[in-house]
Amino acid sequence: MMKLRFDEIGIIYNNRKIKIYLDGVILLMKNKAVVLGANYYIGLSIIRCLGIHDIPVVAVDYSKKGTYGFYSKYLSEKLIGPDSKEDPEGLLDFLVEYGKKQDKPPVLYPSADGYAEFIDKYLPTLQKYYLINQTEQGLFTKVINKDSLYSLAKEHNVLFPETIYIDDEDYKEKVNSIIKFPCLVKPTDSPAFVSYFRKKLFKVYNMEELEDAIKKAQEANLDVVIQRIIPGFDDHMYTFDAYLNQDSKVTHWITCQKLRQFPINFGASVYTIQKYVPELYEIGAKFLEDIGFKGFAEIEFKKDADTGKYYLIEINARTTNLNSMLFKAGINMPYLAYCELTNELPEPYAIEEDTNIAFWYAYEDFFAIRNYKKTKQLTGKEIIKTFNRPKAYAIWDMKDPLPAFAFIFQKIKRLFSKIFVH
């Protein structure tokens, strides 16, 4: 890292004001951070977590339309590149050309499963121009893919829901004897399934519905498995969020408890609280270390309401919905990655208490609350009492308000277009 020393404050370098640290050392150049995806609040949270540390942040997306993360004041550059789904080779060439032009290799961040899989697929090439936590090609995909994830879980003695494969000749008999109805039809490739069906899974109540769900998946060329529903309401969903260093050791971690999801029962978090659950560290840390994971990972668990045992549901191998809450609670995961890959990882730290902080995605929580009440799973009184705690918002930030205004304008515009079209 290039450094110069001066005796006076207020040095100008290339017409830009340079920050002078207390020891008189001036940082002339920092590695950039390149965030893949800015049209959802996960990418926006990465941008903010890095930008507050004066790191030059570059956001890459395939369209300006609806990309409210582009409005963050913390962005240094906004780039439009090829779609990772439609033209992955094009995006690879785009990133390689950008990386070649940089004086220092940027740190690369995926904000969605599709981007994590993209990085995994082209890891050997991207590593030549970017700094990336994960060094083992294929591991991102292994933990994202349900089939290979459950194989890993079984290998390392981690509980996961009983699963039946549809290519088993007697899968119907096994469903009736082991899984029972209702049950879940889940994809092995979640990003592709969500992209096609706009939902995470099918919940089926009888054999006819099961066969119909399997047929729909096959017609879309998507592999699925049949899975037992672990008993327990949505507040039995927990997360273990951890950062693992380049030696695959957990250095920073925090645990959380979901209260509400959207779609309800089998969706993404819209209201989650930080909750200290040491058992999740005991299960999750060992598993991630044993499989050689590096960087940020979030394991979703469900606590069986009958037995109290925790079952592994899925792993997010990238920054997640809860990132703004993790930051407010005291752990800045994107910044940890940046520090380790460009200089030195901060001292290990864990949140080993209940901070009472809640993550809140108000827009989707409104729809979730409506559906919880409609299905009589929650009462108004039960919902209201959850709000009495400090909040980390998905999109709103008083110090960086424009993305929230852009998001609201986007929703109003869509509403008006529907009204006038119909």
TORTI-504173 format. One record per residue (C-alpha): x, y, z; residue number from 1. Coordinates in steps of 0.1 Angstrom, whole numbers, padded with zeros to 4 digits. Layout:
BEGIN
{c1->X c2->Y c3->Z num->NUM} $
...
//
This chain:
BEGIN
{c1->0000 c2->0000 c3->0000 num->1} $
{c1->0015 c2->0033 c3->-0010 num->2} $
{c1->0019 c2->0058 c3->0018 num->3} $
{c1->0034 c2->0093 c3->0022 num->4} $
{c1->0041 c2->0115 c3->0052 num->5} $
{c1->0034 c2->0152 c3->0056 num->6} $
{c1->0038 c2->0176 c3->0085 num->7} $
{c1->0007 c2->0196 c3->0077 num->8} $
{c1->-0030 c2->0189 c3->0074 num->9} $
{c1->-0051 c2->0195 c3->0043 num->10} $
{c1->-0030 c2->0179 c3->0015 num->11} $
{c1->-0045 c2->0179 c3->-0019 num->12} $
{c1->-0037 c2->0150 c3->-0043 num->13} $
{c1->-0050 c2->0149 c3->-0079 num->14} $
{c1->-0075 c2->0177 c3->-0070 num->15} $
{c1->-0090 c2->0156 c3->-0042 num->16} $
{c1->-0089 c2->0161 c3->-0005 num->17} $
{c1->-0070 c2->0133 c3->0012 num->18} $
{c1->-0078 c2->0121 c3->0047 num->19} $
{c1->-0049 c2->0124 c3->0071 num->20} $
{c1->-0048 c2->0100 c3->0100 num->21} $
{c1->-0036 c2->0109 c3->0135 num->22} $
{c1->-0002 c2->0095 c3->0129 num->23} $
{c1->0003 c2->0117 c3->0098 num->24} $
{c1->0000 c2->0088 c3->0074 num->25} $
{c1->-0020 c2->0096 c3->0042 num->26} $
{c1->-0037 c2->0068 c3->0023 num->27} $
{c1->-0032 c2->0076 c3->-0013 num->28} $
{c1->-0049 c2->0047 c3->-0028 num->29} $
{c1->-0074 c2->0020 c3->-0016 num->30} $
{c1->-0086 c2->-0012 c3->-0033 num->31} $
{c1->-0120 c2->-0007 c3->-0047 num->32} $
{c1->-0150 c2->-0028 c3->-0037 num->33} $
{c1->-0171 c2->-0041 c3->-0065 num->34} $
{c1->-0207 c2->-0051 c3->-0055 num->35} $
{c1->-0226 c2->-0073 c3->-0080 num->36} $
{c1->-0262 c2->-0063 c3->-0078 num->37} $
{c1->-0278 c2->-0030 c3->-0066 num->38} $
{c1->-0315 c2->-0035 c3->-0074 num->39} $
{c1->-0323 c2->-0050 c3->-0040 num->40} $
{c1->-0315 c2->-0039 c3->-0004 num->41} $
{c1->-0288 c2->-0066 c3->0001 num->42} $
{c1->-0265 c2->-0049 c3->-0024 num->43} $
{c1->-0274 c2->-0015 c3->-0009 num->44} $
{c1->-0264 c2->-0027 c3->0026 num->45} $
{c1->-0230 c2->-0039 c3->0013 num->46} $
{c1->-0225 c2->-0005 c3->-0003 num->47} $
{c1->-0233 c2->0013 c3->0029 num->48} $
{c1->-0212 c2->-0010 c3->0051 num->49} $
{c1->-0181 c2->-0003 c3->0030 num->50} $
{c1->-0188 c2->0034 c3->0021 num->51} $
{c1->-0189 c2->0045 c3->0057 num->52} $
{c1->-0152 c2->0035 c3->0059 num->53} $
{c1->-0143 c2->0058 c3->0029 num->54} $
{c1->-0138 c2->0027 c3->0006 num->55} $
{c1->-0144 c2->0035 c3->-0031 num->56} $
{c1->-0175 c2->0013 c3->-0039 num->57} $
{c1->-0185 c2->0003 c3->-0074 num->58} $
{c1->-0220 c2->-0011 c3->-0080 num->59} $
{c1->-0226 c2->-0033 c3->-0111 num->60} $
{c1->-0261 c2->-0042 c3->-0123 num->61} $
{c1->-0277 c2->-0051 c3->-0156 num->62} $
{c1->-0302 c2->-0023 c3->-0157 num->63} $
{c1->-0308 c2->0011 c3->-0142 num->64} $
{c1->-0346 c2->0004 c3->-0140 num->65} $
{c1->-0356 c2->-0002 c3->-0104 num->66} $
{c1->-0320 c2->-0002 c3->-0092 num->67} $
{c1->-0324 c2->0020 c3->-0062 num->68} $
{c1->-0290 c2->0011 c3->-0048 num->69} $
{c1->-0275 c2->0033 c3->-0075 num->70} $
{c1->-0288 c2->0063 c3->-0055 num->71} $
{c1->-0266 c2->0057 c3->-0025 num->72} $
{c1->-0243 c2->0086 c3->-0016 num->73} $
{c1->-0216 c2->0060 c3->-0008 num->74} $
{c1->-0211 c2->0049 c3->-0044 num->75} $
{c1->-0181 c2->0060 c3->-0064 num->76} $
{c1->-0191 c2->0043 c3->-0097 num->77} $
{c1->-0223 c2->0029 c3->-0112 num->78} $
{c1->-0218 c2->0004 c3->-0140 num->79} $
{c1->-0242 c2->-0013 c3->-0163 num->80} $
{c1->-0230 c2->-0047 c3->-0174 num->81} $
{c1->-0244 c2->-0080 c3->-0189 num->82} $
{c1->-0270 c2->-0100 c3->-0169 num->83} $
{c1->-0253 c2->-0129 c3->-0150 num->84} $
{c1->-0282 c2->-0152 c3->-0159 num->85} $
{c1->-0287 c2->-0142 c3->-0196 num->86} $
{c1->-0251 c2->-0136 c3->-0205 num->87} $
{c1->-0226 c2->-0149 c3->-0179 num->88} $
{c1->-0197 c2->-0150 c3->-0203 num->89} $
{c1->-0205 c2->-0114 c3->-0212 num->90} $
{c1->-0204 c2->-0104 c3->-0175 num->91} $
{c1->-0171 c2->-0122 c3->-0171 num->92} $
{c1->-0155 c2->-0103 c3->-0199 num->93} $
{c1->-0170 c2->-0071 c3->-0186 num->94} $
{c1->-0155 c2->-0077 c3->-0151 num->95} $
{c1->-0121 c2->-0089 c3->-0165 num->96} $
{c1->-0118 c2->-0057 c3->-0186 num->97} $
{c1->-0127 c2->-0035 c3->-0156 num->98} $
{c1->-0103 c2->-0054 c3->-0133 num->99} $
{c1->-0074 c2->-0050 c3->-0158 num->100} $
{c1->-0078 c2->-0012 c3->-0156 num->101} $
{c1->-0074 c2->-0010 c3->-0118 num->102} $
{c1->-0041 c2->-0002 c3->-0101 num->103} $
{c1->-0051 c2->-0026 c3->-0073 num->104} $
{c1->-0074 c2->-0057 c3->-0075 num->105} $
{c1->-0109 c2->-0048 c3->-0062 num->106} $
{c1->-0127 c2->-0069 c3->-0036 num->107} $
{c1->-0156 c2->-0087 c3->-0052 num->108} $
{c1->-0190 c2->-0091 c3->-0034 num->109} $
{c1->-0220 c2->-0111 c3->-0046 num->110} $
{c1->-0254 c2->-0098 c3->-0033 num->111} $
{c1->-0275 c2->-0127 c3->-0044 num->112} $
{c1->-0272 c2->-0165 c3->-0049 num->113} $
{c1->-0270 c2->-0161 c3->-0087 num->114} $
{c1->-0240 c2->-0138 c3->-0083 num->115} $
{c1->-0224 c2->-0162 c3->-0058 num->116} $
{c1->-0228 c2->-0191 c3->-0083 num->117} $
{c1->-0214 c2->-0169 c3->-0111 num->118} $
{c1->-0183 c2->-0161 c3->-0091 num->119} $
{c1->-0179 c2->-0198 c3->-0082 num->120} $
{c1->-0182 c2->-0209 c3->-0119 num->121} $
{c1->-0155 c2->-0184 c3->-0131 num->122} $
{c1->-0134 c2->-0183 c3->-0099 num->123} $
{c1->-0100 c2->-0192 c3->-0115 num->124} $
{c1->-0104 c2->-0163 c3->-0140 num->125} $
{c1->-0119 c2->-0138 c3->-0116 num->126} $
{c1->-0091 c2->-0144 c3->-0090 num->127} $
{c1->-0066 c2->-0130 c3->-0114 num->128} $
{c1->-0082 c2->-0096 c3->-0112 num->129} $
{c1->-0102 c2->-0095 c3->-0080 num->130} $
{c1->-0098 c2->-0104 c3->-0043 num->131} $
{c1->-0123 c2->-0131 c3->-0033 num->132} $
{c1->-0128 c2->-0148 c3->0000 num->133} $
{c1->-0136 c2->-0183 c3->-0012 num->134} $
{c1->-0106 c2->-0200 c3->-0029 num->135} $
{c1->-0121 c2->-0235 c3->-0035 num->136} $
{c1->-0140 c2->-0236 c3->-0067 num->137} $
{c1->-0173 c2->-0254 c3->-0064 num->138} $
{c1->-0179 c2->-0248 c3->-0027 num->139} $
{c1->-0203 c2->-0219 c3->-0031 num->140} $
{c1->-0224 c2->-0240 c3->-0054 num->141} $
{c1->-0222 c2->-0271 c3->-0031 num->142} $
{c1->-0238 c2->-0252 c3->-0002 num->143} $
{c1->-0264 c2->-0233 c3->-0023 num->144} $
{c1->-0275 c2->-0265 c3->-0040 num->145} $
{c1->-0299 c2->-0284 c3->-0017 num->146} $
{c1->-0289 c2->-0318 c3->-0029 num->147} $
{c1->-0252 c2->-0314 c3->-0023 num->148} $
{c1->-0258 c2->-0294 c3->0009 num->149} $
{c1->-0278 c2->-0323 c3->0025 num->150} $
{c1->-0251 c2->-0347 c3->0014 num->151} $
{c1->-0226 c2->-0325 c3->0033 num->152} $
{c1->-0248 c2->-0322 c3->0063 num->153} $
{c1->-0252 c2->-0360 c3->0064 num->154} $
{c1->-0215 c2->-0365 c3->0061 num->155} $
{c1->-0208 c2->-0341 c3->0090 num->156} $
{c1->-0237 c2->-0354 c3->0113 num->157} $
{c1->-0258 c2->-0322 c3->0110 num->158} $
{c1->-0295 c2->-0327 c3->0112 num->159} $
{c1->-0316 c2->-0318 c3->0081 num->160} $
{c1->-0352 c2->-0325 c3->0073 num->161} $
{c1->-0360 c2->-0360 c3->0060 num->162} $
{c1->-0358 c2->-0359 c3->0022 num->163} $
{c1->-0371 c2->-0381 c3->-0005 num->164} $
{c1->-0358 c2->-0381 c3->-0041 num->165} $
{c1->-0383 c2->-0383 c3->-0069 num->166} $
{c1->-0361 c2->-0407 c3->-0089 num->167} $
{c1->-0366 c2->-0433 c3->-0062 num->168} $
{c1->-0389 c2->-0460 c3->-0076 num->169} $
{c1->-0409 c2->-0462 c3->-0043 num->170} $
{c1->-0409 c2->-0424 c3->-0036 num->171} $
{c1->-0447 c2->-0424 c3->-0032 num->172} $
{c1->-0446 c2->-0452 c3->-0005 num->173} $
{c1->-0418 c2->-0434 c3->0013 num->174} $
{c1->-0438 c2->-0401 c3->0013 num->175} $
{c1->-0467 c2->-0419 c3->0029 num->176} $
{c1->-0446 c2->-0438 c3->0055 num->177} $
{c1->-0418 c2->-0413 c3->0063 num->178} $
{c1->-0427 c2->-0378 c3->0051 num->179} $
{c1->-0465 c2->-0377 c3->0053 num->180} $
{c1->-0487 c2->-0348 c3->0042 num->181} $
{c1->-0485 c2->-0319 c3->0041 num->182} $
{c1->-0450 c2->-0318 c3->0028 num->183} $
{c1->-0427 c2->-0296 c3->0007 num->184} $
{c1->-0415 c2->-0299 c3->-0028 num->185} $
{c1->-0382 c2->-0280 c3->-0028 num->186} $
{c1->-0357 c2->-0272 c3->-0056 num->187} $
{c1->-0321 c2->-0283 c3->-0056 num->188} $
{c1->-0313 c2->-0251 c3->-0074 num->189} $
{c1->-0331 c2->-0224 c3->-0055 num->190} $
{c1->-0321 c2->-0193 c3->-0076 num->191} $
{c1->-0334 c2->-0209 c3->-0108 num->192} $
{c1->-0366 c2->-0221 c3->-0091 num->193} $
{c1->-0374 c2->-0187 c3->-0077 num->194} $
{c1->-0366 c2->-0170 c3->-0110 num->195} $
{c1->-0390 c2->-0193 c3->-0128 num->196} $
{c1->-0419 c2->-0197 c3->-0103 num->197} $
{c1->-0414 c2->-0166 c3->-0081 num->198} $
{c1->-0417 c2->-0187 c3->-0050 num->199} $
{c1->-0392 c2->-0208 c3->-0030 num->200} $
{c1->-0411 c2->-0241 c3->-0029 num->201} $
{c1->-0444 c2->-0259 c3->-0033 num->202} $
{c1->-0464 c2->-0270 c3->-0002 num->203} $
{c1->-0486 c2->-0299 c3->-0011 num->204} $
{c1->-0514 c2->-0316 c3->0009 num->205} $
{c1->-0520 c2->-0349 c3->-0010 num->206} $
{c1->-0505 c2->-0372 c3->-0036 num->207} $
{c1->-0524 c2->-0355 c3->-0065 num->208} $
{c1->-0509 c2->-0321 c3->-0056 num->209} $
{c1->-0475 c2->-0337 c3->-0051 num->210} $
{c1->-0475 c2->-0352 c3->-0086 num->211} $
{c1->-0487 c2->-0319 c3->-0101 num->212} $
{c1->-0459 c2->-0300 c3->-0084 num->213} $
{c1->-0433 c2->-0325 c3->-0096 num->214} $
{c1->-0447 c2->-0322 c3->-0131 num->215} $
{c1->-0445 c2->-0284 c3->-0131 num->216} $
{c1->-0409 c2->-0286 c3->-0120 num->217} $
{c1->-0400 c2->-0312 c3->-0147 num->218} $
{c1->-0416 c2->-0291 c3->-0174 num->219} $
{c1->-0394 c2->-0262 c3->-0163 num->220} $
{c1->-0363 c2->-0286 c3->-0163 num->221} $
{c1->-0358 c2->-0281 c3->-0126 num->222} $
{c1->-0348 c2->-0308 c3->-0101 num->223} $
{c1->-0368 c2->-0310 c3->-0069 num->224} $
{c1->-0369 c2->-0331 c3->-0037 num->225} $
{c1->-0397 c2->-0339 c3->-0013 num->226} $
{c1->-0391 c2->-0329 c3->0023 num->227} $
{c1->-0408 c2->-0332 c3->0057 num->228} $
{c1->-0421 c2->-0301 c3->0073 num->229} $
{c1->-0403 c2->-0295 c3->0106 num->230} $
{c1->-0430 c2->-0286 c3->0132 num->231} $
{c1->-0430 c2->-0251 c3->0146 num->232} $
{c1->-0443 c2->-0216 c3->0137 num->233} $
{c1->-0421 c2->-0191 c3->0118 num->234} $
{c1->-0405 c2->-0179 c3->0151 num->235} $
{c1->-0388 c2->-0213 c3->0152 num->236} $
{c1->-0366 c2->-0202 c3->0124 num->237} $
{c1->-0331 c2->-0191 c3->0134 num->238} $
{c1->-0299 c2->-0180 c3->0117 num->239} $
{c1->-0262 c2->-0184 c3->0125 num->240} $
{c1->-0243 c2->-0156 c3->0107 num->241} $
{c1->-0205 c2->-0160 c3->0107 num->242} $
{c1->-0173 c2->-0148 c3->0091 num->243} $
{c1->-0146 c2->-0174 c3->0085 num->244} $
{c1->-0110 c2->-0163 c3->0078 num->245} $
{c1->-0087 c2->-0176 c3->0052 num->246} $
{c1->-0078 c2->-0205 c3->0075 num->247} $
{c1->-0115 c2->-0214 c3->0076 num->248} $
{c1->-0119 c2->-0205 c3->0112 num->249} $
{c1->-0150 c2->-0186 c3->0126 num->250} $
{c1->-0137 c2->-0153 c3->0138 num->251} $
{c1->-0169 c2->-0133 c3->0141 num->252} $
{c1->-0205 c2->-0145 c3->0146 num->253} $
{c1->-0240 c2->-0136 c3->0157 num->254} $
{c1->-0273 c2->-0155 c3->0159 num->255} $
{c1->-0308 c2->-0143 c3->0151 num->256} $
{c1->-0345 c2->-0154 c3->0154 num->257} $
{c1->-0370 c2->-0148 c3->0127 num->258} $
{c1->-0404 c2->-0136 c3->0138 num->259} $
{c1->-0421 c2->-0130 c3->0104 num->260} $
{c1->-0414 c2->-0140 c3->0068 num->261} $
{c1->-0428 c2->-0133 c3->0034 num->262} $
{c1->-0443 c2->-0152 c3->0018 num->263} $
{c1->-0455 c2->-0164 c3->0053 num->264} $
{c1->-0442 c2->-0197 c3->0066 num->265} $
{c1->-0418 c2->-0204 c3->0038 num->266} $
{c1->-0403 c2->-0171 c3->0027 num->267} $
{c1->-0376 c2->-0145 c3->0033 num->268} $
{c1->-0372 c2->-0126 c3->0065 num->269} $
{c1->-0392 c2->-0094 c3->0069 num->270} $
{c1->-0389 c2->-0090 c3->0107 num->271} $
{c1->-0361 c2->-0107 c3->0126 num->272} $
{c1->-0345 c2->-0101 c3->0160 num->273} $
{c1->-0310 c2->-0106 c3->0172 num->274} $
{c1->-0312 c2->-0135 c3->0197 num->275} $
{c1->-0282 c2->-0151 c3->0214 num->276} $
{c1->-0284 c2->-0189 c3->0209 num->277} $
{c1->-0251 c2->-0206 c3->0217 num->278} $
{c1->-0262 c2->-0240 c3->0204 num->279} $
{c1->-0263 c2->-0226 c3->0169 num->280} $
{c1->-0226 c2->-0217 c3->0172 num->281} $
{c1->-0218 c2->-0252 c3->0184 num->282} $
{c1->-0235 c2->-0267 c3->0153 num->283} $
{c1->-0228 c2->-0241 c3->0127 num->284} $
{c1->-0192 c2->-0231 c3->0134 num->285} $
{c1->-0180 c2->-0267 c3->0134 num->286} $
{c1->-0199 c2->-0275 c3->0102 num->287} $
{c1->-0186 c2->-0245 c3->0083 num->288} $
{c1->-0150 c2->-0250 c3->0095 num->289} $
{c1->-0151 c2->-0287 c3->0086 num->290} $
{c1->-0162 c2->-0281 c3->0050 num->291} $
{c1->-0135 c2->-0255 c3->0046 num->292} $
{c1->-0157 c2->-0224 c3->0041 num->293} $
{c1->-0142 c2->-0190 c3->0039 num->294} $
{c1->-0158 c2->-0155 c3->0041 num->295} $
{c1->-0194 c2->-0148 c3->0051 num->296} $
{c1->-0220 c2->-0175 c3->0055 num->297} $
{c1->-0255 c2->-0177 c3->0070 num->298} $
{c1->-0270 c2->-0210 c3->0081 num->299} $
{c1->-0307 c2->-0211 c3->0085 num->300} $
{c1->-0320 c2->-0235 c3->0111 num->301} $
{c1->-0354 c2->-0245 c3->0122 num->302} $
{c1->-0360 c2->-0256 c3->0158 num->303} $
{c1->-0383 c2->-0287 c3->0160 num->304} $
{c1->-0412 c2->-0276 c3->0182 num->305} $
{c1->-0416 c2->-0312 c3->0194 num->306} $
{c1->-0380 c2->-0322 c3->0201 num->307} $
{c1->-0362 c2->-0289 c3->0204 num->308} $
{c1->-0335 c2->-0301 c3->0179 num->309} $
{c1->-0322 c2->-0277 c3->0153 num->310} $
{c1->-0324 c2->-0287 c3->0117 num->311} $
{c1->-0303 c2->-0272 c3->0089 num->312} $
{c1->-0326 c2->-0257 c3->0063 num->313} $
{c1->-0302 c2->-0238 c3->0039 num->314} $
{c1->-0270 c2->-0218 c3->0037 num->315} $
{c1->-0266 c2->-0184 c3->0021 num->316} $
{c1->-0231 c2->-0181 c3->0008 num->317} $
{c1->-0232 c2->-0143 c3->0004 num->318} $
{c1->-0244 c2->-0112 c3->0023 num->319} $
{c1->-0280 c2->-0117 c3->0034 num->320} $
{c1->-0312 c2->-0098 c3->0042 num->321} $
{c1->-0302 c2->-0093 c3->0078 num->322} $
{c1->-0269 c2->-0074 c3->0070 num->323} $
{c1->-0281 c2->-0040 c3->0082 num->324} $
{c1->-0290 c2->-0055 c3->0116 num->325} $
{c1->-0257 c2->-0074 c3->0119 num->326} $
{c1->-0240 c2->-0041 c3->0113 num->327} $
{c1->-0261 c2->-0022 c3->0139 num->328} $
{c1->-0255 c2->-0050 c3->0164 num->329} $
{c1->-0218 c2->-0045 c3->0160 num->330} $
{c1->-0205 c2->-0068 c3->0132 num->331} $
{c1->-0198 c2->-0053 c3->0098 num->332} $
{c1->-0194 c2->-0085 c3->0076 num->333} $
{c1->-0186 c2->-0068 c3->0043 num->334} $
{c1->-0159 c2->-0047 c3->0060 num->335} $
{c1->-0144 c2->-0077 c3->0076 num->336} $
{c1->-0139 c2->-0093 c3->0042 num->337} $
{c1->-0124 c2->-0061 c3->0028 num->338} $
{c1->-0099 c2->-0058 c3->0058 num->339} $
{c1->-0088 c2->-0094 c3->0056 num->340} $
{c1->-0083 c2->-0094 c3->0018 num->341} $
{c1->-0065 c2->-0060 c3->0016 num->342} $
{c1->-0047 c2->-0058 c3->0049 num->343} $
{c1->-0055 c2->-0075 c3->0082 num->344} $
{c1->-0087 c2->-0090 c3->0098 num->345} $
{c1->-0099 c2->-0072 c3->0129 num->346} $
{c1->-0098 c2->-0091 c3->0163 num->347} $
{c1->-0124 c2->-0119 c3->0167 num->348} $
{c1->-0157 c2->-0108 c3->0181 num->349} $
{c1->-0191 c2->-0123 c3->0188 num->350} $
{c1->-0225 c2->-0110 c3->0200 num->351} $
{c1->-0230 c2->-0131 c3->0231 num->352} $
{c1->-0260 c2->-0113 c3->0245 num->353} $
{c1->-0295 c2->-0102 c3->0234 num->354} $
{c1->-0293 c2->-0067 c3->0220 num->355} $
{c1->-0330 c2->-0065 c3->0213 num->356} $
{c1->-0323 c2->-0051 c3->0178 num->357} $
{c1->-0348 c2->-0060 c3->0150 num->358} $
{c1->-0343 c2->-0061 c3->0112 num->359} $
{c1->-0374 c2->-0047 c3->0095 num->360} $
{c1->-0383 c2->-0048 c3->0058 num->361} $
{c1->-0415 c2->-0027 c3->0062 num->362} $
{c1->-0428 c2->-0030 c3->0027 num->363} $
{c1->-0431 c2->-0068 c3->0026 num->364} $
{c1->-0439 c2->-0070 c3->0063 num->365} $
{c1->-0471 c2->-0052 c3->0056 num->366} $
{c1->-0482 c2->-0080 c3->0033 num->367} $
{c1->-0469 c2->-0106 c3->0057 num->368} $
{c1->-0489 c2->-0092 c3->0086 num->369} $
{c1->-0521 c2->-0091 c3->0064 num->370} $
{c1->-0516 c2->-0128 c3->0056 num->371} $
{c1->-0508 c2->-0139 c3->0091 num->372} $
{c1->-0539 c2->-0122 c3->0104 num->373} $
{c1->-0560 c2->-0135 c3->0075 num->374} $
{c1->-0549 c2->-0171 c3->0083 num->375} $
{c1->-0553 c2->-0164 c3->0120 num->376} $
{c1->-0517 c2->-0174 c3->0127 num->377} $
{c1->-0511 c2->-0141 c3->0145 num->378} $
{c1->-0533 c2->-0115 c3->0163 num->379} $
{c1->-0529 c2->-0078 c3->0160 num->380} $
{c1->-0519 c2->-0076 c3->0197 num->381} $
{c1->-0491 c2->-0102 c3->0191 num->382} $
{c1->-0478 c2->-0083 c3->0161 num->383} $
{c1->-0479 c2->-0049 c3->0178 num->384} $
{c1->-0458 c2->-0060 c3->0208 num->385} $
{c1->-0430 c2->-0071 c3->0185 num->386} $
{c1->-0423 c2->-0036 c3->0174 num->387} $
{c1->-0411 c2->-0022 c3->0208 num->388} $
{c1->-0374 c2->-0024 c3->0201 num->389} $
{c1->-0346 c2->-0006 c3->0181 num->390} $
{c1->-0347 c2->-0013 c3->0144 num->391} $
{c1->-0323 c2->-0018 c3->0115 num->392} $
{c1->-0342 c2->-0010 c3->0084 num->393} $
{c1->-0338 c2->-0028 c3->0051 num->394} $
{c1->-0338 c2->0003 c3->0029 num->395} $
{c1->-0342 c2->0034 c3->0050 num->396} $
{c1->-0311 c2->0052 c3->0063 num->397} $
{c1->-0313 c2->0088 c3->0076 num->398} $
{c1->-0277 c2->0094 c3->0065 num->399} $
{c1->-0283 c2->0080 c3->0030 num->400} $
{c1->-0320 c2->0086 c3->0023 num->401} $
{c1->-0321 c2->0088 c3->-0015 num->402} $
{c1->-0324 c2->0050 c3->-0021 num->403} $
{c1->-0355 c2->0048 c3->0000 num->404} $
{c1->-0371 c2->0077 c3->-0019 num->405} $
{c1->-0362 c2->0060 c3->-0052 num->406} $
{c1->-0377 c2->0028 c3->-0039 num->407} $
{c1->-0410 c2->0045 c3->-0029 num->408} $
{c1->-0412 c2->0064 c3->-0062 num->409} $
{c1->-0407 c2->0031 c3->-0080 num->410} $
{c1->-0436 c2->0014 c3->-0062 num->411} $
{c1->-0459 c2->0045 c3->-0067 num->412} $
{c1->-0450 c2->0045 c3->-0104 num->413} $
{c1->-0458 c2->0008 c3->-0107 num->414} $
{c1->-0491 c2->0013 c3->-0089 num->415} $
{c1->-0502 c2->0041 c3->-0112 num->416} $
{c1->-0492 c2->0021 c3->-0143 num->417} $
{c1->-0514 c2->-0008 c3->-0131 num->418} $
{c1->-0543 c2->0016 c3->-0125 num->419} $
{c1->-0541 c2->0033 c3->-0159 num->420} $
{c1->-0534 c2->0001 c3->-0178 num->421} $
{c1->-0565 c2->-0016 c3->-0164 num->422} $
//
